[in-house]
Amino acid sequence: MSNVTVHILCFNVSGLSMNSLAAQAFVFFVGGFETSSSTMTFCLYELSLHQDIQDRVREEIDVVLQKHDGKLTYEGILEMEYLDKVVLGKADFLKILRKQGIH
């Protein structure tokens, strides 16, 4: 083991050990994962309740995939504006739900 590696393993930042730093990084990772999975779960649940919106999202995805030879590309995802609105909660169905008092 080189001296550089030993110094990195023993490095202590403002009282945080490497174990504490690793634990904080893990919590940060898990927190981000939970947010993403909750968003997708809510989105899929709402789409299951609103067939018309689900059909519109599916149609948009089909059109974009055809345009990009059936390949999912970064540019293609950027073209899916309605899907983006649905995932971000800016779609029509969320406005309807809010009017009904359901959040």
Beta strands, then each sheet from edge to edge (+ up, - down):
end
